[in-house]
C-alpha cells in the first residue's frame, strides 16, 4: 500500500483500535493513549517501521481493504502478527477478509515464518467467527467486571 493511501487510513486504524479497546472495557483515555503509542512505534511518521508490512486488499483493481502484518517488537522467532485486517464497509461479507487471511498465511510462509498470531476483541463476533473458521486457536482469555 502506498504512502498516500496509507496516510489516509492511519487515523482510522488508530481510532478504531482505541474504540475496540474501550468497547472491551478499557477506559477511553487509556485506550487512546495505547493506540497512539502503538501507532507511533509501529508506523512512525506514517510509514511502516522495519518489519511492518501494510498491504492493500485489492479486487478487480480496486482497494477494498487493508492487511497489516509484522513482527512483534522483540520477538525473534518465526512468528508473525496480524496487527489489522479490515475490509471497507461496502465490501464486507464477500469473502475478502478470508482471502486476505489466506494470502497472509502464504506470505508468512514465503518469509520463512511458521506461525501467525492476532488479537481480536470479544465484541467483534464476525472477526472471531472468521478466525475460528480458519483454524485459529484461542491463546488467552481476558475478562473484567465493571463495579
C-alpha positions as CSV (number, residue, x, y, z in Angstrom):
1,X,0.0,0.0,0.0
2,X,1.4,3.4,-1.0
3,X,2.2,6.1,1.5
4,X,-0.7,8.5,0.4
5,X,-3.3,5.7,0.7
6,X,-1.8,4.5,4.0
7,X,-1.8,8.0,5.4
8,X,-5.5,8.3,4.7
9,X,-6.1,5.1,6.7
10,X,-3.8,5.6,9.7
11,X,-6.0,7.9,11.7
12,X,-8.9,5.5,11.2
13,X,-6.8,2.4,12.2
14,X,-5.7,4.2,15.4
15,X,-9.1,5.4,16.4
16,X,-10.8,2.1,15.6
17,X,-8.2,0.3,17.7
18,X,-8.9,2.7,20.6
19,X,-12.6,2.3,20.2
20,X,-12.4,-1.5,20.3
21,X,-10.2,-1.4,23.4
22,X,-12.8,0.9,25.1
23,X,-15.7,-1.3,24.0
24,X,-13.9,-4.2,25.6
25,X,-13.6,-2.4,28.9
26,X,-10.5,-0.2,28.9
27,X,-11.1,3.4,29.9
28,X,-11.3,5.6,26.8
29,X,-8.4,7.9,27.7
30,X,-6.1,4.9,28.4
31,X,-7.3,3.2,25.2
32,X,-6.5,6.2,23.1
33,X,-3.1,6.6,24.7
34,X,-2.2,3.0,24.0
35,X,-3.4,3.2,20.4
36,X,-1.4,6.4,19.9
37,X,1.8,4.7,21.3
38,X,1.3,1.6,19.2
39,X,1.0,3.6,16.0
40,X,3.9,5.8,16.9
41,X,6.1,2.7,17.4
42,X,5.0,0.6,14.5
43,X,4.1,3.2,11.9
44,X,6.2,6.2,12.9
45,X,5.6,9.3,10.8
46,X,3.0,7.5,8.7
47,X,5.5,4.9,7.4
48,X,5.7,1.3,8.5
49,X,8.7,0.7,10.7
50,X,11.2,-2.1,9.8
51,X,9.5,-5.4,9.9
52,X,6.0,-3.9,9.4
53,X,4.1,-4.5,6.1
54,X,0.8,-2.8,5.2
55,X,-0.8,-4.2,2.1
56,X,-3.9,-3.3,0.2
57,X,-6.6,-5.9,-0.3
58,X,-7.4,-5.5,-3.9
59,X,-10.2,-6.9,-6.0
60,X,-10.6,-6.1,-9.7
61,X,-8.1,-3.2,-9.4
62,X,-10.0,-1.6,-6.5
63,X,-8.6,-1.4,-3.0
64,X,-11.3,-2.9,-0.8
65,X,-9.4,-3.1,2.5
66,X,-6.0,-3.5,4.1
67,X,-3.9,-6.1,5.8
68,X,-1.1,-5.0,8.2
69,X,1.3,-7.8,9.1
70,X,4.5,-7.5,11.0
71,X,6.9,-8.9,13.6
72,X,6.1,-8.0,17.2
73,X,8.9,-5.9,18.6
74,X,11.4,-8.1,20.4
75,X,10.1,-11.4,19.0
76,X,13.0,-13.2,17.3
77,X,11.0,-16.3,16.3
78,X,9.4,-17.3,13.1
79,X,6.1,-15.8,14.4
80,X,4.3,-13.0,12.6
81,X,1.4,-11.0,13.8
82,X,-1.7,-9.6,12.1
83,X,-2.0,-6.1,13.5
84,X,-5.0,-5.2,11.4
85,X,-7.1,-6.6,8.7
86,X,-10.1,-4.5,7.7
87,X,-12.4,-4.7,4.7
88,X,-14.1,-1.4,3.8
89,X,-17.8,-1.5,4.8
90,X,-19.3,-1.6,1.3
91,X,-17.2,-4.7,0.5
92,X,-17.8,-6.7,3.7
93,X,-19.4,-10.1,3.5
94,X,-17.9,-11.0,0.1
95,X,-15.0,-13.2,1.3
96,X,-12.3,-10.6,1.0
97,X,-11.4,-10.9,4.7
98,X,-11.0,-14.7,4.3
99,X,-9.0,-14.2,1.1
100,X,-6.7,-11.7,2.9
101,X,-6.1,-14.0,5.8
102,X,-5.3,-17.0,3.5
103,X,-2.9,-14.7,1.5
104,X,-1.3,-13.7,4.7
105,X,-0.6,-17.3,5.5
106,X,1.1,-17.8,2.2
107,X,3.0,-14.6,2.5
108,X,4.3,-15.6,6.0
109,X,5.4,-19.0,4.8
110,X,7.3,-17.3,1.9
111,X,9.1,-15.1,4.5
112,X,10.2,-18.3,6.4
113,X,7.6,-17.8,9.1
114,X,5.8,-20.7,10.8
115,X,3.1,-19.0,12.9
116,X,0.6,-16.2,12.8
117,X,-0.9,-14.5,15.8
118,X,-3.5,-11.9,16.2
119,X,-5.7,-10.2,18.7
120,X,-9.5,-10.0,18.3
121,X,-11.7,-8.1,20.8
122,X,-14.5,-10.1,22.2
123,X,-17.3,-7.9,20.9
124,X,-16.1,-8.4,17.3
125,X,-18.1,-11.6,16.7
126,X,-17.8,-11.5,12.9
127,X,-14.0,-11.4,13.1
128,X,-13.9,-14.1,15.7
129,X,-16.0,-16.4,13.6
130,X,-13.8,-15.8,10.6
131,X,-10.6,-16.6,12.5
132,X,-12.1,-19.7,14.1
133,X,-13.2,-21.0,10.7
134,X,-9.6,-20.6,9.6
135,X,-8.4,-22.8,12.5
136,X,-7.0,-20.0,14.7
137,X,-7.0,-21.2,18.3
138,X,-7.7,-19.3,21.4
139,X,-4.5,-18.5,23.2
140,X,-5.7,-16.4,26.2
141,X,-9.0,-15.1,27.5
142,X,-9.0,-11.8,29.5
143,X,-12.1,-10.9,31.5
144,X,-13.3,-8.0,33.6
145,X,-16.2,-6.9,35.6
146,X,-17.4,-3.3,35.9
147,X,-18.1,-2.3,39.6
